[in-house]
Amino acid sequence: MIPLRRDEMLLVHGTTGTLAVVKVGVQRQFFVDTPDREVVMAMGPEELLVASGFGTDEQIVTGLRCVLYLIREVNSPLIVLPKDHPASARLRIVVSAGKRVVLSCKITPGTHPEQHLLCGMDEFDGAEILGVDGGVELKGLERAKHEKRGFAALRLT
């Protein structure tokens, strides 16, 4: 178990992709907007927002942090694109939410309303990220390098 507080972001570094994880922190609702409907997700403090970035540089890390900030702090919805949407091929960051998130390289980025499933790079395929009391468990990512960064205040410079 990796301890993780509400004011921290966990980064998991791969060779071709990066994952970022934050705790929801308080009981609240998130909105998932699909092409057909809007779904309301009630989430507890120990549940997770997980962002997958297709790249490893500092620009991707900043983007991951910004996307998670927009969803958790600004209450932006999670957007699900239609299966054949042309923007899917251009997405560099995708997000899922829940107590358990499973990474898959076999899905199209941004098109799955099932929030337990997240598109990731081949190296993360099949890995699981679990929100547990006081932290996060990484399954299938034991060899990946990880670090924690502050998440309380957003600084872009």
C-alpha positions in Angstrom: 0.0 0.0 0.0 1.2 3.5 -0.9 0.0 6.1 1.5 -1.8 9.0 -0.3 -3.4 12.0 1.2 -6.1 14.3 -0.4 -3.4 17.0 -1.1 -1.1 14.6 -2.9 -1.0 13.2 -6.4 0.7 9.8 -7.1 2.5 9.5 -10.4 3.4 6.2 -11.9 6.1 6.4 -14.6 6.4 3.9 -17.5 8.7 4.0 -20.5 5.9 5.2 -22.8 3.1 6.4 -20.5 2.4 8.0 -17.2 -0.5 7.5 -14.7 -1.6 10.1 -12.2 -3.9 9.2 -9.2 -5.6 11.5 -6.7 -8.1 10.7 -3.9 -11.6 12.1 -4.2 -11.0 13.4 -0.7 -14.7 14.0 0.4 -18.0 12.4 -0.3 -19.3 14.0 -3.5 -20.8 13.5 -6.9 -19.2 13.4 -10.3 -20.9 13.6 -13.7 -20.2 11.3 -16.6 -21.5 12.6 -19.9 -22.0 10.1 -22.6 -23.4 10.6 -26.1 -26.8 9.3 -24.9 -27.1 10.4 -21.3 -25.6 11.9 -18.1 -24.7 9.5 -15.3 -24.2 10.8 -11.7 -21.5 8.9 -9.7 -21.6 9.2 -5.9 -18.0 8.7 -4.7 -16.5 8.5 -1.3 -13.3 10.1 0.1 -11.1 7.0 -0.5 -12.1 6.5 -4.1 -9.9 7.6 -6.9 -9.6 9.7 -10.0 -7.0 8.1 -12.3 -5.6 9.8 -15.4 -3.6 8.0 -18.1 -1.2 10.0 -20.2 0.3 8.9 -23.5 3.8 10.2 -23.0 6.3 10.6 -20.2 7.6 14.2 -20.3 6.9 17.0 -17.9 4.3 18.5 -20.3 2.2 15.2 -19.9 2.6 15.4 -16.1 1.4 19.0 -16.0 -1.5 18.0 -18.3 -2.4 15.1 -16.0 -2.4 17.3 -13.0 -4.5 20.0 -14.8 -7.1 17.4 -16.0 -7.5 15.9 -12.5 -7.7 19.4 -11.0 -10.5 20.4 -13.5 -12.5 17.3 -12.6 -12.0 17.2 -8.8 -11.7 20.9 -7.9 -13.7 22.6 -10.7 -16.3 19.8 -11.1 -15.9 19.4 -14.8 -17.6 16.3 -16.1 -16.0 13.2 -17.4 -16.7 13.2 -21.1 -17.3 9.9 -23.0 -17.0 10.2 -26.8 -18.9 8.0 -29.3 -17.0 4.9 -30.4 -16.1 6.3 -33.8 -15.4 9.9 -32.9 -12.3 11.3 -34.7 -11.0 13.0 -31.5 -10.2 9.7 -29.9 -7.1 9.3 -32.0 -5.8 12.7 -30.7 -6.5 12.3 -27.0 -3.2 12.4 -25.0 -4.9 12.1 -21.6 -8.0 10.1 -20.5 -9.6 9.7 -17.0 -11.6 7.2 -15.0 -13.0 7.3 -11.5 -13.8 4.7 -8.9 -12.6 2.5 -6.1 -10.9 0.1 -8.6 -9.6 1.1 -12.1 -8.2 -1.5 -14.6 -5.9 -0.4 -17.4 -6.4 -1.7 -20.9 -4.5 -1.1 -24.1 -7.2 -2.8 -26.1 -9.9 -0.1 -25.9 -10.3 3.2 -27.8 -9.3 6.2 -25.7 -12.2 8.3 -24.3 -15.0 6.1 -25.5 -15.8 3.8 -22.5 -18.5 4.9 -20.1 -17.5 2.1 -17.7 -15.5 4.1 -15.2 -13.6 1.0 -13.8 -11.9 0.7 -17.2 -9.1 3.1 -18.4 -7.1 3.1 -21.6 -3.4 2.9 -21.1 -0.2 2.1 -22.8 0.8 -1.5 -23.5 3.2 -1.6 -20.5 0.2 -0.9 -18.2 -2.2 -3.4 -19.7 -4.1 -5.4 -17.1 -2.8 -3.4 -14.2 -5.2 -2.4 -11.4 -5.2 0.7 -9.2 -7.2 0.4 -6.0 -8.3 3.0 -3.5 -7.8 1.8 0.0 -8.1 3.5 3.4 -5.3 6.0 3.6 -3.7 5.1 0.3 -3.5 3.3 -3.0 -2.6 -0.3 -4.0 -1.0 -0.9 -7.4 -1.4 -4.4 -8.9 0.7 -5.2 -11.9 2.7 -2.1 -11.5 5.1 -3.3 -8.8 8.2 -2.6 -11.0 7.0 0.8 -12.2 8.7 3.9 -10.7 6.4 6.1 -8.7 6.5 9.4 -6.9 4.2 11.7 -5.0 3.7 15.4 -5.7 1.6 18.0 -4.0 -1.9 18.6 -5.3 -3.3 21.2 -2.9 -2.5 24.2 -5.0 -2.2 24.2 -8.8 1.0 25.9 -10.0 1.6 25.9 -13.8 5.1 27.4 -13.6 
